[in-house]
Amino acid sequence: MSGVNNRWSSFTAAPHRVMFFGGALQVLAVMLWWLVELVTRSGMFGQALTWSIAPAAAHAWLMIYGLFPFFMFGFLMTTFPRWMAGTEIPARHYVPAFLLMLSGAGAFYIGLFTDAGMLPVAVLGMLAGWAMALYALLRVLLDTTHSDKRHPVVLFIALFMGWCGLASYAGWLFTDEARYLDISIQTGLWFFLLPVFATVGHRMIPFFTSSALPQSVLPRSYWPWWTMLAGSMAHGLLKLAGAGAWLWLGDLPLAVAALYLSHVWGFRRSFAVPLLAVLHVGFAWLGIAMSLFAVQSMLFAYSGGVSFVWGLAPLHALTIGCFATLIIGMGTRVTLGHSGLPMKVDGPIKLMFAGMQIVALLRVLADMLPAQFSYWFYVAAAAMWLVCFFPWVWRYLPAYWRPRADGQAG
């Protein structure tokens, strides 16, 4: 019994432990479900399964709201107090938030397999946990007197917008109004996920680079950050307005700002340190993805609103290439650093980093190649995701319930 208590004490000793645990489970669960859907729908294996809601709507929820928030809250609950010289967030705030969010995610799968009536309950549970996590971050924000709170304030607003997007998804489940689903997806992508990743990247990548590479003094320009935030907001608003021909007005400046930062932050130099390089590669995907979005929008405008090329290729360059890669990089750094382990990765983890870039390329190509090849690329991308993430989860999941290797608290 004492062993169980000790493991629970270690598991709940820091917010990143519980939240990353939930995120690690989800990186496997969300894609395992999607792979099952793909192979059964196509007849590659067994018969097509029936889900309680449309698979595309479930996939959107699981990726936007059921996966990334665990890692985000784990990271930000750890860093908010350090950024603003505040007190650590107590377990009484982050443990209930984690339990509600994990229960919500689990109930969502149950609802998919059984009864759609379970899905609103699952989303409401996630909303409650998310609200508790937001309150914990808000207390740090309000209780500290740090002179520069620009990054934390933007992050809090983006996380609140994510909560609103999640509430809109609940509205869709209750009313079956398609508009609520569209608002949920666009809000989650453009007012929540991209602002969070752009802001964390702007705050942390120069810091990590200056620490890892000698004689590296990087500019901390703020205009590219504000440009990325404005571009993301513009894309979301234009998308909600159905103005696909004008998306490039936000996408092109966003792409230029992101590519500029990749250049001045030393993209090529970062490959001297693999754990640093994965952050630079992930951020570089942001510039690539938004360039694809901009070209896609321009071609749509040129065709008079008739031809929309490349389908979801730019979106998956963003979500897999950028978001998933940055989650790997940040998650690995925090796991190693806060477990008292050496800040370096071995060959298998390097292969996993490289493999995720193949996943992104496969999924992007799936919407660019002729239709007879596309479905195989969809399946290959999902399978490769699992092949890459399983070793990561196997390696690092136990670190969340074990005491720190260096004997320190946390």
Residue pairs with C-beta under 8 A, 6 or more apart in sequence:
6 403
7 401
7 402
8 401
10 17
10 401
10 402
10 403
11 17
11 18
11 21
11 400
11 401
12 18
12 91
12 95
13 91
13 409
13 410
14 78
14 338
14 410
15 73
15 74
15 77
15 78
15 89
15 94
15 98
16 74
16 75
16 77
16 78
16 334
16 335
16 338
17 74
17 338
17 400
17 401
18 74
18 94
18 95
18 98
18 400
19 70
19 71
19 73
19 74
19 75
19 77
19 94
19 98
20 70
20 71
20 74
20 331
20 334
20 335
20 396
20 400
21 98
21 397
21 400
21 401
22 70
22 98
22 101
22 102
22 105
23 67
23 68
23 70
23 71
23 74
23 327
23 331
24 392
24 393
24 396
24 397
24 400
25 102
25 393
26 62
26 66
26 67
26 70
26 105
27 67
27 385
27 389
27 392
27 393
28 386
28 389
28 390
28 393
29 105
29 109
30 59
30 62
30 63
30 66
30 67
31 382
31 385
31 386
31 389
32 386
33 58
33 62
33 109
33 112
34 55
34 59
34 62
34 382
35 379
35 382
35 383
35 386
36 49
37 49
37 51
37 55
37 59
38 44
38 375
38 378
38 379
38 382
39 45
39 46
39 379
40 46
40 47
40 48
40 49
41 48
41 49
41 55
42 375
42 379
44 379
51 58
51 112
51 113
52 111
52 112
52 113
52 114
52 115
52 116
52 118
52 119
53 112
53 116
53 119
53 173
57 172
57 181
58 108
58 112
60 181
60 184
60 185
60 188
61 108
61 123
61 169
61 184
62 108
63 319
64 165
64 184
64 185
64 188
64 189
64 192
64 193
65 126
65 162
65 165
65 166
65 169
65 188
66 105
66 108
66 126
68 193
68 323
68 327
69 101
69 130
69 162
70 98
70 101
70 102
71 327
71 330
71 331
72 159
72 196
73 94
73 97
73 101
73 133
73 159
74 334
75 200
75 330
75 331
75 334
76 137
76 155
76 159
77 89
77 94
77 133
77 136
77 137
78 334
78 338
80 86
80 89
80 137
80 140
80 141
80 152
81 87
81 88
81 89
81 140
81 144
83 146
83 151
83 152
83 203
84 140
84 141
84 144
84 146
84 149
84 152
85 144
85 146
86 140
86 143
86 144
86 146
87 140
87 143
89 136
89 137
89 139
89 140
93 132
93 133
93 135
93 136
93 139
94 133
94 136
96 129
96 132
97 129
97 130
97 132
97 133
97 136
98 129
99 129
100 125
100 126
100 128
100 129
100 132
101 125
101 126
101 129
101 130
101 133
102 129
103 122
103 125
103 129
104 122
104 123
104 124
104 125
104 126
104 127
104 128
104 129
105 122
105 126
106 122
107 118
107 119
107 121
107 122
107 125
108 118
108 119
108 122
108 123
108 126
110 118
110 122
111 117
111 118
111 119
111 121
111 122
112 119
116 173
119 173
120 170
120 173
120 174
123 166
123 169
123 170
123 173
124 170
126 166
127 163
127 166
127 167
127 170
130 159
130 162
130 163
130 166
131 163
133 159
134 156
134 159
134 160
134 163
137 152
137 155
137 156
137 159
138 156
140 152
141 149
141 152
141 153
141 156
150 222
151 199
151 202
151 203
154 195
154 199
154 229
155 195
155 196
155 199
155 200
157 195
158 191
158 192
158 195
158 196
158 199
159 192
159 196
161 187
161 191
161 192
161 195
162 187
162 188
162 191
162 192
162 193
162 196
164 187
164 191
165 183
165 184
165 185
165 186
165 187
165 188
165 191
165 192
166 184
166 188
168 180
168 181
168 183
168 184
168 187
169 180
169 181
169 184
171 177
171 180
171 184
172 178
172 180
172 181
172 184
182 240
183 240
186 236
186 239
186 240
187 236
189 236
189 315
189 318
189 319
190 232
190 233
190 235
190 236
190 239
191 232
191 233
191 236
193 319
193 323
194 228
194 232
194 286
194 318
195 228
195 229
195 232
195 233
197 286
197 322
197 323
197 326
198 225
198 228
198 229
198 232
198 258
198 286
199 225
199 229
200 326
200 330
201 261
201 279
201 282
201 283
201 286
201 326
202 224
202 225
202 228
202 261
204 279
204 330
205 261
205 265
205 279
205 280
205 283
206 218
206 219
206 220
206 265
208 276
208 279
208 333
209 216
209 218
209 265
209 266
209 269
209 270
209 276
209 280
210 216
210 217
210 218
212 273
212 275
212 276
213 266
213 269
213 270
213 272
213 273
213 276
216 266
216 269
218 264
218 265
218 266
219 264
221 261
221 264
223 257
224 257
224 258
224 260
224 261
225 257
227 253
227 254
227 256
227 257
228 254
228 257
228 258
228 286
230 250
230 253
230 254
231 250
231 251
231 252
231 253
231 254
231 255
231 257
231 290
232 250
232 254
233 250
234 249
234 250
235 247
235 250
235 251
235 254
235 293
238 244
238 246
238 247
238 249
238 250
239 247
244 297
244 300
244 305
244 308
245 297
245 300
245 301
245 305
246 297
246 301
247 293
247 294
247 296
247 297
248 293
248 294
248 295
248 297
248 298
248 301
251 290
251 291
251 293
251 294
251 297
252 290
252 291
252 294
254 290
255 287
255 288
255 290
255 291
255 293
255 294
256 287
258 283
258 284
258 286
258 287
258 290
259 284
259 287
259 291
261 283
262 280
262 283
262 284
262 287
265 280
265 283
266 280
267 280
267 284
270 276
270 277
270 279
270 280
271 277
271 280
274 344
274 345
274 350
274 353
275 329
275 332
275 333
275 336
275 343
275 344
275 345
277 353
278 325
278 328
278 329
278 332
278 353
279 326
279 329
279 330
279 333
281 325
281 353
281 357
282 321
282 322
282 323
282 324
282 325
282 326
282 328
282 329
283 322
283 326
285 317
285 318
285 321
285 322
285 325
285 360
286 318
286 322
288 317
288 321
289 314
289 315
289 317
289 318
289 321
289 322
290 314
290 318
292 310
292 313
292 314
292 317
292 364
293 314
293 315
293 318
296 308
296 309
296 310
296 313
296 314
299 307
299 309
300 307
300 308
300 309
310 367
310 368
311 367
312 367
313 363
313 364
313 365
313 366
313 367
313 368
314 364
316 360
316 363
316 364
316 366
316 367
317 360
317 364
320 356
320 359
320 360
320 363
320 381
320 385
321 357
321 360
321 364
324 356
324 359
324 360
325 353
325 356
325 357
325 360
328 352
328 353
328 356
328 392
329 353
331 396
332 345
332 349
332 392
332 396
333 343
335 341
335 396
335 399
335 400
336 342
336 343
336 344
337 343
338 404
338 410
339 399
339 402
339 404
339 405
340 404
340 405
340 406
340 407
340 408
341 399
341 405
345 353
348 391
348 395
349 391
349 392
349 395
352 388
352 389
352 391
352 392
355 384
355 387
355 388
356 385
356 388
358 384
359 381
359 384
359 385
359 388
362 377
362 380
362 381
362 384
363 377
363 378
363 381
365 377
366 373
366 374
366 375
366 377
366 378
366 381
367 374
369 377
404 410
